[in-house]
Amino acid sequence: MAVDTAEASLFTESSVNHTPTLSEVVHASGTTFILALFVTLSGKPCAKLVPIQAVKQLEEDGVGFAGYAAGHMGQEPKDSDLIAIPDVSSFTPLPFIKPGLAIVHCDPHVDGKPWPFAPRIILKEQLRKAADLGMTVNVGAEIEYFLVNRVDGELVTADRSDTSTNPCYDARDVTRMYDHLTEVSDAMNALGWGNYANDHEDGNGQFEQNFDYADAMTTADRVITLRYLLSVIAEKRGMQATFMPKPFTTRTGTGLHMHLSLWNEAGAVFPDADDEQGLGISSTAYAFVAGILDHACALQGLIAPTVNSYKRTGATATASGATWSPRYATYGGNDRTHYLRIPDKNRVELRGGDGSANPYLAAAGAIAAGLDGVRRNLHPGKPGSGDSPSDMLPMTLLHAMDALESDPVVTGALDVAGPGVAEYFAKLKREEFFAWHNTVSSWEIDHYLTAF
C-alpha cells in the first residue's frame, strides 16, 4: 500500500532551488492517470481523468469544463469554459484506490484569469490578506461521517450490530469496522498526513479519523481528498460514507470541527503564559476569538450551509443524551459545549461547522472573521456560558442567509477574489431552503392528515 517515495524526494532539500513540475512528480510516482479536480461552491468535487500521455497538456494548458454543467460555479450555458489549472504542490498519488491513480487539485480560470466563484481561489485570496498582516494560518480538521446503507428506502447503519445507547469509543464497534478504518488510516499515513486516531463517534454508525494539522490550503485539499477516499473505500465493502449533517433524527449530527492557529515569522502567535484569564492565550488570540463570535451568525451560512445543517444545531437531545453541537455563539476553555473551544494555548476549535461544509469556504470565512477581530482589537469578554438570546445561532438556513447578507466581513470573504459571489451564494441557498420548504414531508402527513 505504500506510496512510491521517489515523488516525495523531489520536494526535499536537495531540490530546494527547483520547483518540481507536474510531469516530474507524475513520472516519479508511477502515476498513469490523474484526477484533475476542483470543487464547486456547494462542495461537489468535479474532475476529469487525464492519462499520463496528456500530462504536459494538463500542465501547460489545464483542462476545460463547462462551468454551468458542473453546477454552482456562477456560470450560465453561454459562458466561457472553466479551465482547471493544476497546483503541483497538491499532487496526491492514490495507488491504494487504483494502481497508477493520483489526484491534483486545480484552480479554475476563465479567459485566463482566476475565477472568483471558485472556492479554492477564494481561500487563496483570503490567505493573501492574512499574509498582508504578517500572518500565516494553520488549520486542523476533524472528519466525522456515518457508514450507512439504504434498505427498502430506509437509511440504516451499515453495521447492524451497532445498536448500543452509548456507542462512543466502543472498542467492539471499532473492531467490527477494523478493515475499513485501517485501510483509510494506512492510506493517510502512506501520504504522510499523520493519522493519529480513528474512533467511533457518539452516534450509532458514526466514525472520526484524524490527521495532523497543516497550512489552511493543504488541510482544505486534504478534507476533499479524504472525503473521496472514505466514499470509495466504503463502497468497496458495500457501504456508503455520508457527511450529511443530520442523517438520523435521534442521533448526534456530523461535524467538521476546525482548529485554527495564527503564526508569524517568530512562531506561534496564540500562546501567552501571562494570560490573566487562565487560558494561556495572547491578546491577539482573544481578538481572533472575538472576531469569530462577532460574525458567528453570518459565518454559519458558510460552515453549516444546508437545510439539514440546522437539524443538527437546532437539536435539543439525542439518544446518547448530548448533541455536541452549539446553539449559541460562546467560547470557553476545554469545554465542548461552546461554539469556540480553547483546548490549549496553541489553537482555537470552531465547533459550529458540519460535514456539508465546503472546507475552502469554511476556512476563508473563519479566517476573515477572526482577522477582523484582530484588526479591530476586539475582546470576547470573560469565558462563560453566555446563552442569552442575543448569542443564539441561526435556527434555519434562511436565517443564516439573512445574517450572511447583512455582514460585510463574511460577504467580503466570499467576494475577496471578485464581486457577486456572496449574492450568488445566498441566492442558491435561499432556493435550496424554499425547495425543501415547498416539499410535503412525512411529518406533515402524520400531523395534519386527520387533524381537522
C-alpha positions in Angstrom: 0.0 0.0 0.0 2.9 2.4 0.5 3.2 5.3 -1.9 6.3 5.4 -4.1 8.7 7.7 -2.3 10.5 8.8 -5.4 8.0 11.5 -6.0 8.4 12.8 -2.4 12.1 13.1 -2.9 11.6 15.8 -5.4 10.5 18.1 -2.6 13.5 17.5 -0.3 16.3 19.9 0.5 18.3 18.6 -2.5 15.8 20.2 -4.8 15.4 23.4 -2.8 16.2 25.6 -5.9 14.0 23.6 -8.2 10.2 23.5 -8.1 9.2 20.1 -9.5 6.9 20.1 -12.4 3.7 18.1 -12.6 5.3 15.9 -15.3 8.2 15.2 -13.0 6.1 14.1 -10.0 3.7 12.1 -12.1 6.5 10.1 -13.7 8.4 9.7 -10.4 5.4 8.3 -8.6 4.4 5.8 -11.3 1.1 7.5 -12.0 -0.7 6.6 -15.1 -4.0 8.5 -14.6 -4.7 11.8 -12.9 -7.9 13.1 -11.5 -7.7 16.8 -12.2 -10.1 18.1 -9.6 -11.8 21.2 -8.4 -14.7 21.9 -6.0 -17.9 23.9 -6.6 -19.4 26.4 -4.2 -21.7 23.6 -2.9 -18.7 21.4 -2.3 -19.2 19.0 -5.2 -15.8 17.5 -6.4 -15.6 17.7 -10.2 -12.8 16.0 -12.1 -11.6 14.8 -15.4 -9.5 11.7 -15.7 -6.3 12.6 -17.6 -3.9 9.9 -18.9 -0.2 10.3 -18.3 0.2 10.8 -22.1 -1.6 14.2 -21.8 0.2 15.4 -18.6 2.2 18.0 -20.5 -1.0 19.4 -21.9 -2.6 19.4 -18.5 0.4 21.1 -17.0 0.7 23.8 -19.7 -2.9 24.5 -20.6 -5.1 23.0 -17.9 -8.3 21.1 -18.7 -11.6 22.5 -19.6 -15.0 22.2 -18.0 -18.4 23.6 -18.8 -19.0 25.6 -15.6 -22.8 25.6 -15.8 -22.8 21.8 -16.2 -20.6 21.4 -13.2 -23.1 23.4 -11.2 -22.9 26.2 -8.7 -19.9 28.0 -10.2 -21.5 31.3 -11.2 -21.8 30.5 -14.8 -24.6 30.2 -17.5 -24.5 27.9 -20.5 -23.3 30.7 -22.8 -20.2 31.4 -20.7 -16.6 30.5 -21.4 -15.2 27.2 -20.2 -13.6 26.9 -16.7 -10.0 25.9 -17.2 -8.7 23.9 -14.3 -5.0 24.8 -13.7 -3.3 22.1 -11.6 -1.4 23.0 -8.4 1.5 20.7 -8.4 2.0 21.1 -4.6 -1.3 19.3 -4.1 -0.4 16.3 -6.1 -1.5 13.1 -4.3 -0.8 9.6 -5.5 -3.6 7.1 -4.7 -2.4 3.7 -5.7 -4.4 2.1 -2.8 -7.5 3.2 -4.7 -6.4 2.2 -8.2 -2.9 1.3 -9.3 -1.4 4.4 -11.0 -4.2 6.8 -9.9 -3.5 10.3 -8.5 -5.3 13.5 -7.7 -4.2 17.0 -8.3 -6.3 19.9 -7.0 -6.8 22.7 -9.5 -7.6 26.4 -9.6 -10.3 27.2 -12.1 -9.7 30.1 -14.5 -11.9 31.8 -17.1 -10.5 33.7 -20.0 -7.0 33.5 -18.5 -7.9 34.8 -15.0 -8.6 33.1 -11.7 -12.4 32.6 -11.4 -13.7 34.4 -8.3 -16.5 31.8 -7.8 -14.0 29.0 -7.3 -13.7 28.1 -3.6 -10.0 27.3 -3.8 -9.4 30.7 -5.3 -11.4 32.4 -2.6 -9.3 30.7 0.2 -6.1 31.6 -1.7 -7.0 35.3 -1.8 -8.1 35.2 1.9 -4.7 33.8 2.9 -3.0 36.6 0.9 -4.9 39.0 3.1 -3.6 37.2 6.2 -0.1 37.5 4.7 -0.6 41.2 4.4 -0.9 41.3 8.2 2.3 39.2 8.5 0.3 36.1 9.4 0.0 32.5 8.2 -2.9 30.3 9.2 -2.7 26.6 10.2 -5.8 24.5 10.3 -6.7 21.1 11.6 -9.9 19.4 10.6 -11.9 16.6 12.3 -13.7 14.5 9.7 -16.8 12.8 11.1 -19.1 10.6 9.0 -21.6 7.8 9.1 -21.4 4.4 7.4 -24.8 3.5 6.2 -26.9 1.5 3.7 -30.3 2.1 2.2 -32.7 -0.8 2.6 -36.1 -0.6 1.1 -35.8 3.2 1.0 -34.8 3.4 4.7 -31.5 4.6 5.9 -29.8 2.1 8.3 -26.5 1.7 10.0 -24.1 -0.4 7.8 -23.1 -2.4 11.0 -26.5 -3.7 12.1 -24.9 -4.8 15.4 -24.0 -1.1 16.3 -27.1 -0.5 18.5 -25.9 0.5 22.0 -27.3 3.6 23.6 -23.8 5.0 24.3 -21.6 3.8 21.4 -18.9 6.5 21.6 -15.4 4.9 21.7 -16.9 1.4 21.9 -14.0 -1.0 21.3 -16.3 -3.7 19.8 -17.9 -1.3 17.3 -14.5 -0.1 16.2 -13.2 -3.6 15.8 -16.1 -4.7 13.6 -15.1 -1.8 11.3 -11.4 -2.6 11.6 -10.8 -3.4 7.9 -12.4 -0.1 6.7 -10.8 2.1 9.4 -7.3 0.6 9.0 -7.4 0.8 5.2 -8.2 4.5 5.5 -5.6 5.0 8.2 -2.9 3.3 6.1 -3.8 5.5 3.2 -3.5 8.7 5.2 -0.2 7.6 6.7 1.2 6.5 3.3 0.5 10.0 2.1 2.4 11.5 5.1 -0.7 13.0 6.7 0.0 11.7 10.1 -3.2 9.8 11.1 -3.2 9.7 14.8 -6.6 8.4 15.9 -9.6 6.5 14.5 -12.6 6.3 16.7 -16.3 5.5 17.0 -18.2 8.7 17.5 -21.4 9.4 19.5 -23.9 8.2 17.0 -24.5 4.6 16.0 -22.6 4.0 12.8 -20.6 7.2 13.2 -16.8 7.5 13.0 -14.0 10.0 13.0 -10.5 9.7 11.6 -7.9 12.4 12.4 -4.8 13.6 10.8 -2.1 16.3 11.6 -2.8 20.0 11.0 -1.1 21.8 8.2 -1.4 25.2 6.5 -5.0 26.1 5.7 -4.9 25.3 2.0 -3.2 21.9 2.4 -5.8 21.0 5.1 -8.7 22.0 2.9 -7.3 20.0 0.0 -6.9 17.0 2.3 -10.5 17.3 3.5 -11.7 17.0 0.0 -9.3 14.1 -0.8 -10.3 12.3 2.4 -14.0 12.5 1.7 -13.2 11.0 -1.7 -11.1 8.2 -0.1 -13.7 7.4 2.5 -16.5 7.2 -0.1 -14.6 4.9 -2.4 -13.2 2.7 0.3 -16.7 2.3 1.9 -18.2 1.5 -1.4 -15.8 -1.4 -1.9 -17.3 -3.0 1.2 -20.9 -2.4 0.2 -21.4 0.7 2.5 -21.9 4.4 1.9 -20.0 7.0 3.8 -22.1 10.1 4.3 -21.1 13.5 5.6 -24.7 14.7 5.8 -25.0 16.8 9.0 -28.0 15.0 10.5 -29.0 11.8 8.7 -30.8 10.4 11.8 -33.2 12.5 13.8 -32.4 10.8 17.2 -28.6 10.6 16.7 -25.7 13.0 17.1 -25.0 15.0 13.9 -21.8 15.1 11.9 -19.5 18.0 12.5 -16.5 19.4 10.7 -14.6 21.0 13.6 -11.7 23.2 12.6 -8.7 24.0 14.8 -7.2 27.4 13.8 -3.9 29.0 14.8 -2.0 32.1 13.7 1.7 32.2 13.0 4.2 34.8 12.1 8.0 34.9 11.5 8.6 34.5 15.2 6.4 31.4 15.5 3.0 30.7 17.1 1.0 33.9 17.9 -1.6 32.5 20.3 0.3 31.3 23.4 0.8 33.7 26.3 1.9 32.4 29.7 0.9 35.7 31.4 -2.8 35.5 30.3 -4.8 36.7 33.3 -7.9 34.8 32.4 -6.0 31.5 32.7 -6.4 30.1 29.2 -2.8 30.8 28.3 -3.5 32.7 25.2 -2.5 36.1 23.9 -4.4 39.3 23.2 -4.2 38.5 19.5 -5.8 35.1 20.2 -8.6 36.7 22.2 -9.2 39.3 19.4 -9.3 36.4 16.9 -11.9 34.6 19.0 -13.9 37.8 19.4 -14.0 38.3 15.7 -15.4 34.9 15.0 -18.0 35.3 17.7 -18.9 38.7 16.3 -19.6 37.2 12.9 -20.8 33.8 14.1 -24.4 34.1 12.8 -23.2 35.0 9.3 -20.4 32.5 9.4 -22.9 29.7 10.0 -24.1 30.3 6.4 -20.7 29.0 5.2 -19.8 26.4 7.8 -23.4 25.0 8.1 -24.6 25.6 4.5 -27.6 23.2 4.0 -31.2 22.9 5.2 -30.1 19.7 7.0 -27.4 21.6 8.9 -30.0 23.3 11.2 -31.5 19.9 12.2 -28.1 19.4 13.8 -27.5 22.8 15.5 -31.2 23.0 16.4 -31.3 19.6 18.1 -32.1 19.6 21.9 -31.3 16.0 22.6 -30.1 12.7 21.1 -30.3 9.1 22.1 -26.9 9.4 23.8 -28.0 12.4 25.8 -25.9 15.1 24.2 -25.9 16.9 20.8 -22.3 18.1 20.8 -23.4 20.9 18.5 -23.5 24.5 19.8 -26.7 26.6 19.7 -25.1 29.8 21.0 -22.0 31.8 19.9 -20.0 31.4 23.1 -16.4 30.5 24.0 -14.7 28.7 26.8 -11.6 26.6 27.7 -11.6 22.9 27.3 -15.4 22.7 27.2 -17.1 21.1 24.2 -20.4 22.8 24.8 -19.1 26.1 23.4 -19.1 27.4 19.8 -15.4 28.1 20.3 -13.4 25.8 22.5 -9.8 26.6 23.5 -8.4 23.2 24.3 -4.8 24.5 24.8 -2.7 27.7 24.4 -1.9 27.0 20.7 -5.3 26.9 18.9 -9.0 27.6 19.0 -11.5 25.0 17.9 -14.5 26.2 15.9 -17.3 23.6 16.6 -20.2 25.2 14.6 -19.3 23.6 11.2 -20.7 20.4 9.9 -20.0 17.7 7.3 -21.7 19.6 4.5 -19.3 22.5 4.8 -17.1 23.3 1.8 -13.7 23.4 3.6 -12.3 26.2 1.4 -15.2 28.5 2.2 -15.4 27.4 5.8 -11.7 28.3 6.3 -11.9 31.5 4.3 -14.9 32.7 6.3 -13.5 31.8 9.7 -10.1 33.4 8.9 -11.8 36.6 7.7 -14.0 36.8 10.8 -11.1 36.2 13.1 -8.7 38.6 11.4 -11.4 41.3 11.6 -11.3 40.9 15.3 -7.5 41.2 15.3 -7.7 44.4 13.1 -10.3 45.9 15.5 -8.5 44.7 18.6 -11.8 43.2 19.9 -12.1 41.2 23.2 -14.7 38.5 23.7 -15.2 39.2 27.4 -14.9 36.5 30.1 -15.3 32.9 29.1 -18.6 31.5 30.1 -22.0 30.1 29.1 -23.3 33.2 27.5 -26.5 31.5 26.3 -28.6 34.7 26.0 -30.9 35.1 23.1 -28.5 37.6 21.5 -25.9 34.9 21.3 -28.2 32.4 19.6 -27.1 31.0 16.2 -29.5 31.0 13.2 -32.3 28.5 13.5 -32.6 27.8 9.8 -30.7 28.2 6.6 -32.9 31.1 5.7 -32.0 32.9 8.9 -28.3 32.2 8.2 -28.6 33.7 4.8 -30.2 36.8 6.2 -27.3 37.1 8.6 -24.7 36.4 5.9 -26.1 39.1 3.5 -26.1 41.7 6.3 -22.5 41.0 7.3 -19.9 42.9 5.2 -17.0 40.9 6.6 -18.4 37.5 5.7 -19.8 38.6 2.3 -16.4 40.2 1.8 -14.8 36.8 2.4 -16.8 35.4 -0.4 -16.2 38.4 -2.7 -12.5 38.5 -1.9 -11.5 37.4 -5.4 -14.2 39.3 -7.2 -17.7 40.8 -6.7 -21.0 38.9 -6.9 -20.1 35.6 -5.2 -21.9 36.4 -1.9 -25.1 37.4 -3.7 -25.0 34.3 -5.9 -24.3 32.0 -3.0 -27.1 33.5 -0.9 -29.5 33.1 -3.8 -28.6 29.5 -4.3 -29.1 28.8 -0.6 -32.4 30.6 -0.4 -33.6 28.5 -3.4 -32.4 25.4 -1.6 -34.4 26.4 1.5 -37.6 27.0 -0.4 -37.3 23.9 -2.5 -37.2 22.0 0.8 -39.9 24.1 2.4 -42.3 23.5 -0.6 -41.9 19.7 -0.3 -44.6 17.9 1.7 -42.9 15.7 4.3 -44.0 12.6 6.1 -44.1 14.7 9.4 -46.8 16.9 7.8 -48.8 13.8 6.7 -48.5 12.3 10.2 -49.6 15.5 12.0 -52.2 17.0 9.6 -53.8 14.3 7.6 -56.6 13.7 10.1 -56.1 16.6 12.4 -59.1 18.7 11.3 
